[in-house]
Each structure stands twice: as C-alpha cells, then as structure tokens.
Amino acid sequence: MSTDDWTLLTPRHRAEPTLAGQLIFALKWEGIDLGVLAQLFAVLGPDPVRDLIFATPTGAFARRLWYLYEWLTATELDIPDPGKVKTVPIVDTDLQFGLDHGLVSSRHKVVDNLPGTPAFCPMVRRTPRLEEVGAKRLDQLARQEVGRIRADLVARAAAFLLLNDSKSSFAIEGERPSGTRAVRWGEAIAQAGGHPLSLAEFDRLQRIVIGDARFVRLGLRTQGGFVGVHDRDTGDPLPDHISARHEDISTLLDGIVAYADRVRSQGYDPVVAAAAMGFGFVYIHPYEDGNGRIHRWLIHHALASANYNPPGLVFPISAAILRRLDAYRLVLESYSRSLLPQIEWRRTADGNVEVLNQTIDFYRYFDATAHAEFLYDCVEQTIAEDLPREVRFLEAFDRFSEGVQQIVDMPAAQVELLQKFLQQNAGQFSQRARTREFAALTVAEAVQIEQLYADAFGNEA
C-alpha cells in the first residue's frame, strides 16, 4: 500500500542498476531534484550523459536529462536533433508544480516548465495537502467574502490588518517598533507587488526596516553569516543555520528576481511561488539585519503580483505566522538544520563563520514543499478567520458606537476608549473607569452602555 509520503512499487518496477536506470526511475517516480542532479553532473562530466542519451535519443526521459544537463552546467552537448517526436514537459506536473506556460526548446523537443532559472529554482512536490487546499481557490473565496461586505468596512478592516501585519512582523523578531516605524513598514507592505523586484528594491526595504542604522551595516553582507549564538566560554559560533557565502549573494538574489518574473508571466501557483521566494531569501540571509521582515514582505509581493489578494487588502501573513510561531520555526529548521552537516566552515577572528566549500546549490535548489504547505495554512487562516473576525468586530463596534450616541453625546475617540475599557473588563465598567474617565455618566447610563456592549459584541467581547 502507498501513503501520502511513500509510493510502494512491486518488484517489476525495480530500477536497473545502471546510471540510466537509476536516473529514469528517479524522474518517473520521484520528480526532479536539481541539487542532486547538479552534483551528479559535476562528477560525471559530459561523456556518460552523452552516452546515456545516445542509447535512446528519442526517449522522453533521455531528452529531459539532456536538457537538464545543459541547463544546470551551461555546457552544450554535441547531440543531433531527435527528429519528429512528441514534445514533453521537463517537470511532470503530476509529481511537482511546474509553469502553466513553459517555453519550448525545439532542439531538445521539450517544454521548459521549470519555475525558475539555473540561478534559483526551488521545487515543490504535489502533496495531498497542497492539492486539497489549492482546490479551495482561496483567492476566489477571499473575493467572495469581500464582496459581501460594505466598502467602508473593507477599507477599515484592510487598514487594521495591514498595521497588524506590520507589528506582527516585528514581533516575530522579538521587537516592539514605535508607531511611526510600524506604519512605515506597513506602507512598504501595502506597496508590495506594485513594481518589479531588484537589488535596489531589496536595499530600499532594508533601510526602511532598520530605521536607525548606527549599529548596523546596510547593504549586502561582505562576509559570512549564521543564525545562532556563541559559546559563552570559547566564543565559538554555535550555528542553527549558516547563510549563503557572501560571494554568492548577488547571483542568488538575481535568481530570485528572475524567478519572480518567470512565475508571474508564465503561470504558477502564487502561494507556492511565494513560499519558494520568501523562504529562499531568508535562507540566503543576504543582509546583516532585516532579513526576516524582507522575507515576509516577499511573500506579500508574490501574492500581490499574481493579483491573489483582493484589491486594497493585504492578507496578514505575519499575524498568522506569529500565532503559529513554533510551526514556523520547525519549517525553517526542517531544511536549515539538514544543511549543517554539509557545510564546511571555520571560525573567524571576530567570531563569525567562513564557509570553505561550495554551497550555492543548497540555497537555489532546495525542496520547498513543507514551506508551501505551511504558507497555504497561513493564507487559509487569514481568509477563513482573520478577515471575518475583523469585519465582525467593526460591525459590532459601529452598532455599539451608534447606541452610545443615542444615550450621550461622546467624541469618537472617547467611544473607542470606552469600548477598550469594557473589553478589558469583560463588558463591565471598572471602578477606575467609573470614577475617572467616565465619572460623568449616571448609573442608569452606565448600565445601558454595558447592555449595549453585551448586545453588540456578544461572544466577540
């Protein structure tokens, strides 16, 4: 029997103990692992691959391997045209996510539906969870939800959710920004998807995130980087994650930019793309500080670029992540911890790390399946819970505010303060509120207002 994680095959499916047999078996049943293929091709060189292709020059798997070899190595093989054969996609979309509108390579008779370029191309497997949540068409559900709500309520809900997302993004990093700083970052989030990505845009975002740069070097790292702590006695780095080599950062970021353009223009699941771009960025960790918030901004950018969220509304992804912080960390560590044994490094004089081996493939060809599943869960939560909850609150607040004005003339700011006091005290006036801020209310008015609050907010109180 097969499970969500394993496909059990009969003995007749056993792969032949040859290079061709193993590679074809992998492509047929497991999909494409670009990191493994890149390392394999580097060791093999062109001759064994050429021989493999010549053995079955018109075969679909041979042509896919031929294209992948040239794509990964930037080395053209001297192989004749396979003739009149059926064009086949590079990515088997029954196994992995691929572009909707790939480009045909007439030389290889294949369709390049890989989501990225050789500079950055995480792959995502089609799992039952991703198939299930993708079939829900969450973007359409969000538009239907918004369509049922008054335009003024949508605008007010959007403003709150945007600011909440900005504050949550800082909170994930353990920071409590000033109101101005949170608003400024919220404005940057609102602009996500408004124009193409570039290195200059990443730098601009870092300047907004950091604000006070007196103790932080702005711009791309010029040395190694890691996430972790130092040994208290020796000062040795104790990394939980080792970032990309600084020599590789520009190439990798250019790859993310190209990936973003490719998935936007040629059709790809927006949430899957957002996961690959966002988590890819944070694994690269191109800056000394600000990487986490820019990584979450990239998620907003990918969704907005694909018109996934309703106009004017930002899904509060960071707020959803903050509520699921343990799961978020597990997803991050699911890949970064597996990398640690593969990276050779030494301590530098200033307590940093210097990576000694070539690691660029780890950051551009990782499997982003777990990341896509996590992000889809967050997006679903914002649509099914966060947006309706905020709309219910605003509708209740409007009923409460209108009722208060029927009892006593009160400025809007004072009504907001009144609602907060009642919310904090289970719908009842506290002793302090009755003797200080709202001492002018009569006993009868206070009782009426408490009843108004109960009627308006009910279980939302």
N, C-alpha and C positions, 0 to 999 in steps of 0.2 A: 504494500500500500504506500501511497505518497502522502506527504504532508505539505503544509504551507512552506516549509523550509527545505524539504528534500523531495526529489523525484527518484523513485526506486525503479530501476530498469531490470529487465530479465537478462540472463547470460548471453542471449543472442545479440544484445546491444553492446556487448563489451568492446571497448576501443582496441584497435590493433596496436601492438607495442612498437609503433614507428612514429616518427615525427609527424607525418601526415595524418596517421590515425588518431593521434592524441589531439592535434590541433583541430581537426574536423569534428571530433567528438565534442570538444570544448565549445566550439562555435555553435554546434547544433543544439546542445543541451544546456549550456551554461551562459551563453552570450559572450560578449566581448569584454575582456579585462585588458585595457590599454596599458596599464602599468606592467603587467606580466609580459605582454607581447613586446613592449618596448625593450625590456631587459633581455628577453629571449632573442630578439632580432639582433641586438647589440652583440650578443655572444656568438650567434650562429654566423653572422655575416651573410652576404648575398647568395652564395653558391647553393647551400642546402635549400633555401627558399625558392630559388630559381628551379632547381631540380624538382621540387615538390609541385610547382605549378606546371612544369613541362609534362609531368606524369599525367595530369588531367587538365589540359589547358582550357577546355570549355566548361569545366565543372564550376558550379556556383560557389562552393566553398573555396576552391583554389583562386578564383577571381577575387573574392573578398579578401583573402590573405594577401594576394598580390597588391591590391590597393592599400591595405593596411600597412604592409611593409614600406611601401613608398611614402605613405602619409606620415608614418612615425619616424622614418630615418631620413627623409628628404633625399633619398637615393633612388634614381630611376633604374629599373631592371630592363635588360635587353630581352624583351619577350614580344613575340609578334601578336598582332590583333587576333583575338579569339574567333573572329568571324561572326556569322549570324547566330547569335544566341540570345536568349531572353535576359533582359536587364534585371538584376537582382539588387535589393537594398543591402547596404552594409550592415545596418542594425536590424536584427529580427525583432520587429515590434510586438511580437507575441511574448518575447522574453524581456525586452528592455525598451525604455522610452526612446523614440527617435523623432526626427523632424517630420512634419507633415508634408513638406515640400522640399525634398532634398534635390541636390544638383546632380545631373547625370554626367558620369565620366565615360565618354564614348570609347576611350582607349581600353578601359577595363570592362566595359559593359556592366557597370554597377551604378546605383544611385547612392550618393554620399548623403545619408540622412543622420550622420553623427551630429550631436547638438553643438559641438564646439569645433575648435581648430586644434592643431598639434600643441599650441601654447597653453590650452586649458580646455579640458573636456571630461569632466566627471560623468560617470554613467549611473543610471538608476534602473533597478530591476522592477518589473511589473509584479507586484505582490498582491495577494487578495485584499489587503487593507487599502492599498493605493487604488486598485480597481473599484473597490466599494465606494470610497469617498469621492473619487473622480466622477463616478456615475451620478452623484448627487447634484452636480453642476452648481457648486456653491456660489459662483458668481451670479448665476441667474436667480438663485434663492435670495441673495442679498438685494438684487434689484427689485424683486417682487416685494420684499419686506419694506424697502424704502418707498416703493410706490404706494403702499397703504398708509403712509404717514404724511401728515401735513408738512408742507415745505419748510415752514418756520421751525418746526420741531426737528426736522432732519438737520437743518443748519445749526441749531443749538446743540444737538447731540453730537454732530461732527466736530464742533469746536471743543466740547468736553473730551471726547475720545482722543482727539489729536493731542491735547495738552496732557492727558493721562498717559498716552503712549510715550510722550517725550520724558515725563517724570519717571515712568517705569524703566525706560532705557537707562537712565542714570542709576536708578535703584538697583538694577541688576548688577551694576559695577560697584555697588556699595556707596554711592554718592547721593547727596541731597543738594541739588543745584538751587541757586537763587531763582526767584520767579522770572527774572529777566532772561537768565540763561536757559531755563526750561522753555520759555516762549520762543526764544531764538532758535533752539534746536527743533521745536515743533514746526516753526516756519520752514526749516530745511526739509523736514519730513513731508510737509504739505507740497513742497516743490518737487519731490521725487518723481521721476518719470517725465518731467517737463522738458528735459533736453538730454542729449546723448551723454554717456559716460566718457570720462577721460581722466588721465592722471591729474590734470589741473583741477578737475572737479573733486577728486579724492582729497587733494591737498586743501581745497577750499573747505571741505567738510571737516577736515581735521582742525583747521583754525577755528571754526565755529564751535566744535566740541570742546576744545581745550580752553578757549577763552583767555585765561591767564597763562602765558607761555614762558614765564620767567624761569621755571624749573624744568621745562620740557623742551627737548629739541624738536622743532617742527620739520616736516618733510620725511621722506623715506629713510629708513634705517641705513646706516653706513657700517654697521657691524652686526654680529649675530644677535639672536634674541631667543628668549624662552619664557614660558609661563610656569611659575613655581616659586620656591623660596630658596633661601641659602641655609646651609648647615650653620647652627649657632656657634659651634666650636671652631670649625675649619674655614667657614665662609664659602665652601664649595657649593656650586649650584645644585639644587635638587629639582630638576625639571619635571613637570607634569606634561608639558608639551614643548617641543623645540620647533621654532619658527623656520620658515624658508631661509636659505642663505641670502645674505643681502645682495650678492651678485646676481641672484635670480629674480629679484622682486619686480624689476621693470618688465621683464619678459612675461611673468605671471600676470601682472596687472593688465598688460596689453592683451593677454589672453582672455581675461575676464571681460574686457571691453568688447573684444571680437565676439565672444560667446553671447554677450547681451544683445548685440546687433543681430547675430545669426538666429537666435531663438525667437526674437521679436519679429523678424522679417520672413522667416520660413516656417513658422508654426510649431509650437511646442507647448506642453502643459505649463502654464505660468507658475504654478506653485512649485512644481518640480524644478523649473529653472531658477526660481527664487532661492530654493534650498541650496542648489549647487553653487550659485554665485555667492550667496551670503556666507555659507559655511566655508566655502573655498577661500574667501577673503580672510576670514578670521583665522584659518589655519596658516595662511601665508604670514599674517601678522606684520604687515609692511611698515607700520609706524611704531614708535616707542610708546605712544599712548593714543587712545581714541579708537582702537581697532574694533572693540565690541559694539560701540554705538554705530560706527560706519557699517559694520557687517549687518546690523539690523536695518539700517537705512537702505542698504542694497536690496533687502527683501521687499521693502516698500517700493523701491524703484522698479524691480522686476514685475511686481503685480500691477503697478500703475501704468507701466509701459505697455502692458498687454491689455489695458482697459479692463482689468479683472474686477476692481472695486468700483462701486457706483460713483459717478462724478461728484466731486466735492467731499467724498467720505474716505477716510483712511482707516483701514482695519487696525485696531490697537494690538498689533502683534506682540509688542514688548510687554504690554499688560498681561496678555495670555501667557507669555513666557515666564513672567515674574511669578505667576500663580503656580507654574509647573517647573520651578527652578531646578529641582532635583532631576527631573526627566531631561531638562535642557543640558545639564552638566553631564549626565550619562551619555547623551547623544554626542556631545563634543568629545568626551573621553573615549567613546567607542572606537574612534579612529586614531586620535592623537596618542593614546597610550599604546596602541598596537605599533605605532611608528617608532617608539623609543628604542627598542632593541635593534632597529635597522639603521639608526643614525650614529655615526662615529663622531665624537666630539671631545674637546678638551677645554679645561678651564682657562680663561684669560686672566691677565694680571688684575683686571678690575672686577673679577668675579662674574664675568659673562661667559657665554659658551662660544666656541669656534667650531663650526661643523667641518669635518675633514673629508667626508665623502660626497659624491654627487647625489643630491636628494630631490632635485626639481620635479621628477616624475611623481613623487609622493603627493605633491600639492596640486598637480594638474590632472591626474588620472585616478583620483580616489572614487570609491563607490559611495554615492550619496543617498542610497535607498533609505537608511534609517533617518537621515536628516529630512528627507521629503515626507516621510510618514509623520514625523514629529511636527513639521510645519503645517501639514494639512490638518492635523489635530488642532493646532492653534487657530488656524483660519476658520475652521468649523466652529470653534468655541466663540470666536468674536461675532460670527454671524448668528449663531443659534442662541447665544447668551448675552454677550456684552451690548450689542446694539439694541435688542428688545428691552433689556434691563434699563438702559439709559432713557429710552423713549418712555417706558412706563413711569420712570421717576419724573421726567419732565411733565408728563400729562398729570401726574398726581400733584406735582408742585403747582402747576397752573390752577388746578381746582382748589388747592389749599390757599393760594395767594388771592384768588378771586373771593373766596369765602371770608378771608380775614378782612379784605377791604369792605365787605358788607357790614362788618362788625365795628371796625375802627379805621380811620384814615392812617395809613402807615407807609413810609417810603419803601421802595423796592428793596433797598439794601437792608433795611430793618426786618422786612419779611424773610429775607434769606437768613439773617442771623437767628430769627425766631425759629425757623424750620430746623436749623442746625442744633439749636439748644434742645428742641423737642426730640430730635433724632437721637441725640446723645443720652437722653434720659428716658428712653422707652416711651416717648409720647407724652410725658408729663413735665410740667414746669418744675425746675429745681428751686430750692429755697433761694439760691443766689439770683436766679433769673427773675423771680417774683419780687425780690427786694431791691434789685439794682436795675438791670437793663429794661425790665418790663414792669417796673413798680407802678407805672401809670395805669395799668389795666385794672379794671374792677374784678372782683371774684367771679362774677357772672360771665364777664368777657373771657377770662382765663379758662373757665370751664367750657365755654362754647368753642374756643380755639383748640383746646385739647380734643374735643369731639370732632372738630373739623379735620384735625391731623389724623385721627384714627380712621375717619371715613375716607379720606383722600389716599392715605398710604397703606392702610391695612397691613398685609404681610410684608410690604416693602419697607415698613418703618424700621 
